[in-house]
C-alpha cells in the first residue's frame, strides 16, 4: 500500500546553501519551511535588520514518501534526511504535523529568539550561565511552578531561585 499523505521531513543541506535549496524546492513545487528570524545587528557605523537561520544546515520539507527522493537527486547542496537506522534499514524521521505547527508558531509569532537545544536540559542538571549578569556561575536547574529556574543551595538558609532564559544556559558534563 502506498502512503500518499504528506509528512514533514528534515533535510540536511550543506553550509550556506539553505536559501539556495529553499529556492530550488520552491521551483520544483515542494512545500517547505526554512525557519529564519529577524535580528537587529549593530556595527560601528549602522544598524540593520538581518535574517538569520534558526536551524542552520537544515530545511523542513512537507511531501509524500514517494516525492521525498527527487530533491536529493536534483538539488545540489541537499544530501540526506535525518532519520534512524533500524536493523540496517534507514527510515527518515517524520515530524508530526502538530509539532511542526507549534514550532512554526514559535518562530513566526512569539517575537522571541528560538533556539534548538539538543542537550535536553532537565531538572537537576548542573548548568553554567553563559551570558547575562550571572555569566560564569554554575548552578542546578530546577522547575518551580512550571517554570525553568536556577537554584543555588545556601547553607543553613535554604535555596535561592531565579528564573532565567534557557538560551543563557549550557549543560555541564
N, C-alpha and C positions, 0 to 999 in steps of 0.2 A: 504494500500500500504506500502510495506517495503522499508525503505531507506537503500540502500546498499552502499551509498557513505561513505567515511571515513571523520571523523571530528576530530579536536583537542579538547580534554577534559583535565581538570586539576584535577588530583587525589591527595588526601590528604594522606600523609603517616606519620607513627609515627616518632618521632625524632630519628635521627641517623640511620634510616632504608632506606634512599633514594637509596643508592648504591645497597643494597641487593634487593630492589624492582626492580630496573633497571635490575639487573642480571636475576631476575625471569621473568620479562616481555620479555627480550631477549630470554630466554629459551623457553617461550611459543610462540614465533614468533611474538610478538607485535612490532609495530613501536612506538618509544617513544623518548622523549628528556629530558635529565637531564642537565640543564644549570650549568656548572661549569666554573670557571676562575682560571687561574694560577697566584698565588701571591708569591712574594719573602718574606719569613718570616725570621727574623733575631733573633737569640738567642745570648747569650754572647759568645759562642764558635764557631758558624757556621751560615751559611745562607743556605736556602733550598727553592726550588720552591715547593709550596704546592697547590693542587687543592682544592678550596673552593666552596661551593654551592652558586649560585646566589640567589636562592629562596629556602631556607631551608623548609623542610616538604612538598614539592610539586614536582610532576613529571608530564610531559605533555605526553599524550597518543593519538596516531592517530589511530583510529579504527572506525568500523561501530557501529551503535546503538545496534545491536544485539550482538556484541562482547564485549560490554562495561562491562557487569556484571561478566564475567568469572574471570578477575583478582581480583575483590573484594572477590570472593568466594575462590580462590585458592592461593592468595599471602598473607602470614602473613605480617602485617605491613601496608598494604594498607586498608583504612577503609571507604572512601567515595569519591564522586566527588564534586567539587564546583558547586553550582547551585543556583536556585531560587525556592521558593515555590510560586505557583500560585493557590490560592484557595484550598490549602491543597494538591495539586499535585506537586511533586518535579520534576523539569526539570534541568538536568545537563547543565551547561553553555557550549556553543560551542564557541571556539575561531576561528574567520575567518582565512583561510589559509594565506591571505596577512599579517595580523597582526602577525601571528606566524612566517612567513618568515622574517619579519622585526626584530622581537625580536631575532630570531636565528642569524641573521646577526649582530645585535648589540653585542651580546655576543661573537660570534666567530670571527668577523672581525674587530671590532672597535679598539681593543687594549686598550680600556679604561674600567674603572670599571663601571658596570651596576648595578643600584640599583632599586628596586621596591619601589615606593613611593605611598602609598595609601592615604596619606593625601590630595593629589590633590592641590599642590601649584599653586596659580593663582596670576595674577597681582593684587596688592592692599592688599595682605595678609601681616600681620605682621609676621616677621620671626626672629629667633635668629640664629646667626652664631655659629655653634658648633665645628668647627675645623679651623685650619689655623691661620694666623696672626690677623684676626679680630674676633677670637673666643670670645663669650660673648656679642657682640654688637647686639642690636635689631634694625631692620630697616624694611622698606617697600619693598616688592618685586614688580618690575615693568618690563615692556617689553620696550626695546629700540632697535629699528631697528631689530625686530625679535629675540632678544637675551634676556634671563632672566638675570636681573640685580638687584642689591640692590640700593635703592635710599634713601638718607638722606637729608631731607629738612634743609637747613641752613638759618636761619632768615636773611632777608634783602639781601641775596646774591643769592640764587637760590637752585638748587638741585644737590648734589654730587652723581655721579653714578659710580658704579664699577660692572664689570661682575664677577660673582663667580660661582663655580661649585655647582649644586643643591645638591650634596652629603654633602656639608658643611653646609646645612641649615636645620632648624627644624621649622615647623609651630607653632606659638603661639596660644593659645586659646583665 
